[in-house]
């Protein structure tokens, strides 16, 4: 938490003199012709050099420090001494209906006559700002695998700081983000949906399958992003978004998300789908909520008044604004056919509690017609308008620019700076999850003489980012680079060479798969590492490796070249692809892989998925490894029975590994680890870092064990074995919460604060955790609860609290955790899915504390119990001060 704040303070001191010379602060842009500062480019030249044009568009003041003396601001929107509600009310009275409606979209235009600059709210900054000049942290599944609350706070804070610095600098240049993504300070992050089914194409974006784990991680990310500066505690650094609300967890199977209606009963609603939003909406007070594409029980979420105004505002007393996912407001009519026309859809969304149309303007363009038809009102438009500008005020966008300390942070070196690159690597290290380590195959020795590295994912770079990321201009080390670096070799020492780049040339092969690649230079590197690659074609972020120049043709935008010489692979690391691409649809490269592995002291095989296998808009149909990936490991094991084979997984949704579980000596899950993930893999494989990640999702044995993709009831039924660790009744490959270490831990002395409690009481517990092994390490202490004799169905077991702690070898730590009433409540059946009926029932509760679920950690998990002596609804209990 302190890293970015200290850095920001240093930047303020360093930039002070420059700011007084030629910089315009806050929402003011610099006019290069006359050097004045204005809120809209059309006003450039109104004032003299260094002067600021006041919001009245008439008065010039000599400096930013004189802005406070601008005339005509008293008791207006720009009067920073008034409360927020009074200010936005004053603005709404001045703005016409047409001007108000025009603001209800992502790319909001300026209202020049009122001193309101243009602003683009669209910023998909999920695990890094959506710009090439930005730090890319691990994708959501990797952040979830850290099980580390402070890491999520620090990542949220860092992403928001880079968003603020980038925004400050872009606005200064007159770029207000029109038509761009990632130029603002309202972040469409975090994605807090749950991984109900691992086949979901966006499982990579979210933190876990568990509402408590995801909720707490989200709570920390939002607090980090929206944190106030010590000098300006009333201003948010950036505004976070709680998305996608609600019950959204499929893309294309069994139907598209635009048409899907989730069938949700009251128990699933309040046991799973709603609790995850509590952390972000109710307790962290995320500035905005994004309604989702799907419907719930036939009602589109963006048009559901009971879901939006009812739960968010009436029950949870949340003051923020609601934005639709891209065009989801319009899809109330277009895809769900919930309305007979767009005018009805416009009114339905607004009346339900919608405030902003994400994407286009198809819905809001019909608001005047809806008002004329008596379907909605001008007051409803004004309410949405005021909610949007309330958040702009919370960000300090319309206060005296010098007053908002965030405006002074303009040092571009913060973005992708040393502190944030180090944080990206630390987060990636913490995400690394060790599933298997037979005979202590890991860590590998740096004295190794030959290591065989197999698999096309080992040399890809942008693959490691996952989705919603732009390859950073700092560069992305591959897993090969990380391994070479760990062995003391220079990963930048690439000895392969490619011929001159040929523009608009393609060596075309019908149906050929490609590899992710940020630029032609990276594609050259990937070709040069593969002896079978003689030519390559790069296009739109994909590298296509060719064995010959067959199919040469002219094709706009393609870049091609011949491979003149291949890289030797370093002194110790020898590489072979084995598969042509991640899909691995043939085994023609297996012989090369076996040959390269000859004489190796260890074989590292990188397996998994890419955005061609899983993505937004595309679900997987199976969870097994793609193509012949399983066969590749089997072939290597057959050829080298005694050689350690280490499998590294890069993916989003979990994978059924089949025979790889037995054939591999060790398995490390890297998830999509971000820009420093390749280095983190090297750190973990060679013991520079002890892995401490834990699975935030369940790994199932095979696709046939799963219910139908569209089954939104998590409980077992006649047609379903249940889903997620809380309800699934079958055997699993690796359970939720699983993860090994290079050291060992022992638990003792579990104590509960009480053996008997009332319904609304919180139970605290302490436990001693000792590092009994040979290496310093992180342990994730997990608390689970199980209810007995509940009056209604309840989960088999559920996570109630967790803490990641670092313990030196030979040392121990006293860990304190808690169990809040909601952690062991039940949800009675009700026809009303919109009212939280969660109830704490009298009865016995068993508590399990250890490094994983009790079912899979016999003898290593401690247990205790307490009795609840009364029953009471959770809603009637005193409000907690923090999450849950």
Phi, psi and omega in degrees: 000324185282337187303305184290326180294316178297317178301316180298321179297318178298322179296320179301315181294320183289329186267353187309312183292319182296324182298326182287341186275298188219021180256148174248130187268159173064227183273010179271135177256153183269130178264114187292332183292307184249352176079017179267170183242124185224166180267354177207138184301334180293347183260002180302139179092356179291324182246176179270178183302130178081353182272156177250135175273121182294162180301340179285355177067014181235323189264136175251136174243155192286339182202171179297329180289343178269355183304323182301340182264008176303140181283165171065024178259342182299130178060032173238181177306330185270004180275099186289353178275347180273160177285163188300316183297320179294324182292313182290331176295320179296321180292318181299326179291332180275329185279140176284167177302317180298318180293322179294313180300320182297339180277349186274046180213166180303303187269077189283130181284167175286151165247083191302319185294339179256006179075025181256116179282161175293154178205137176254115183281350188277108180214096183278069187263056188294312178225032180155152179297140185279060177219159179288334177264081183192153176279133179252112180273173177305148176294173188306317182295326177292317177297321177296324182292344177290332186049035186238111185296316182292327176298318179294322176299312184294321178293315177302318180294319182291317179299316181294322179295317178294324177297317181293314180297314179299317179297314179304315184286324178292315179298319177306324180274359180091007179266108181258021172080013181301121179074006182254169175232121177101021181255001186243191183238018170248106191268131171277065183204148005267163170275115189245016175293168184254149176278086175291317183228130184294347179283349181302129184295339180253018175302333180295335187275338192253167192277326184187184174263353188255129183295329179287311180299310180297319181297318181289319179296320177297315178307316182289318179300315182294319177300319178295318183291319186265008184302142176273145175289145181304327180280338181223069187295345183271354182252131175286144174294316176206167182252123181270160182235132178266107185225154000249128191262108009206172180054042180253119181198031170209159184246310191220355182231126007275350175215178181285155179299335181288340182247346189288137173241115180285127176271108188234126175266176186297326183290312177296323181301311188261354175263336185229299192288324180274319184304327181296333180278345180302315183299319184279314188277304189280318188262319177274347179056051174307139190292329178216157179240138177254119175284153192264173182289328190282171169255162172238119181051041174091353182251119178303136185300326182283356177236019185258100184298323180291330179281318184276282180297322186296304182278308186298312190262318182282314182276317186263356176055039182274134186261003189279193180245157180251128175245145177276150168300168192307109178068012182292332176296313180295333183284355168305325176260311191299318185243321180279341181052033178287333177243154180281346180200173184289330178298316176298317180298319179300312181292319181299314179297312182297316181293333180283338182125009175292147179234334186214136177268113174284139181093241183273202182230022184301322181280309185294336177296343180260006184293321179296322177294323179294323177293316180298329180274000180076017183274338175207187188227162173296326178298324179294320175298314181299323179298314178297316179303315182292324179296320179296314183285340173297318178292321177299324177291321178297334177274355179079018187287344184231019174263167177311122189305323182288341183284334184266109186298330179300332181294338183278349185271098185233002183291111185296340183288349173296320182289125187057028178282174185303319182295321182281326174297319178296322178294320178298320179290319179297317179296319179295319177300316182291338179282336185300124187241120182266113182271324185216143177207069183294134177055031179052046179302329176248151001282153176284155178275138176288352177274004180304140183268327177213131175234129176266128179245120189237141174115132183298335179291344181291336183246000177281156183244297183296340173308322187292344184281333189076203183267178182049051179211145175249132180306122184289147182290347176290337182102163182230108175293137177279174175297323175300318179299318180295321179291315178301317180297318180297333179269006177085009178266155179277110183293342180276355182278077180263119187262355178286160180222144176240153179288180180303140178291131178255116181282143176060033177238136181227132170266088195275131172230120183302129175076009183285135176275159181233180180241146179295139183200129185284337185197167181299328180296319177294322179297320176301318180297316180296321177293318183292341178273351184248109183302335181278349183274119180252334177219161173218155170233132177246136177203128171050049175081012181230137179253126179248115181269139186237143177272348179204180179266016179297145177083014180299130179204164176277132181207120186300133175088347179279150176231128184228162176196163175265142174276115184275328177204153184256153180287146181281348178086009181086170183289325186252329187262124177242132189244144168214142182289319184075303174248150180290326180208181184296328178297332174048056186275359172212166183251023185294340180264004183295321181298319177299319180297317179296320180295316180297327182282352180301128177079001180287143177278341175205150178239125176251123181243126180257120183238173173139216188231174170214186185289348172283338180268325183212138181189172172298130182092353184218113174269155171279154175265339179224162179254358178292156177303142183296148169051232185258023181301317178299320181294327179298315179294320179298320180296318179293320179294320178297320182287328186225079187296330186259355184274132176299130175246119180253122178260129174248129181258134173234118189186177173252276177296150183293162189236140169275113190272346178058229184290347178300327180302320179275323184288331182277142174280324179215148179228125178240128177263118179262350184058212165257099197271004177085185189295335179257010183296324178299319178291322180295322177300314177300319180301318184283317183299328183253014169079009174293331177230138177271121183296139180222009178291156177228146182297121177272002182217162177274137172260117183268163185282323183198159182301322183294348177281347186267152172288176175301146186303324183272008181281104185267358172276118185280342182285152174298149178210184179298334182249004185213139176278007188088172182208149188072161187300335184286340187230339186292136184255359183265185175278151182235163177282305173220129185279158169308133179090355184282145175175136181260175181219165173278356176237183180233153181230149178229135181258145177201168171056052176283128180227134174259151181289338180202150175266343182219127184223160172277168187303321186267007182280146172264134178261125174259153179217154175231150178211147177263130180237121181250138173273106185261007184259204189250009186215143171300148181195168176257134173244140174258107180279123185242133178248123178241151176234149177225132179264149179240138175060036175293152184282346180223165177303141178222164177301153176303319182196156178208147179291132180246334176192167180199159176205132174264125183232142176263127183229125178289153179301137180080358182250169177224163181225142173267121185246130178250133179224179182214158176235111182271162183305319182298337182292341180227032178276167174242162179238105178296153177294142179203147174284346181263103181279352187266353180250128181285106179262013182308131187225135172273120182261147172296141180149182182272140177233125176266137181247132177241133181228126179179199182268015179176189180291145182298329182298331186248008183223055182304129176083345182254359181244131178271157179221156175204179179211159172218160181248134174265125189263354181216168178240143182194147176290146179297323181298334181270355177283156176304142180295131173291156182273341178229194186308130181066000000 
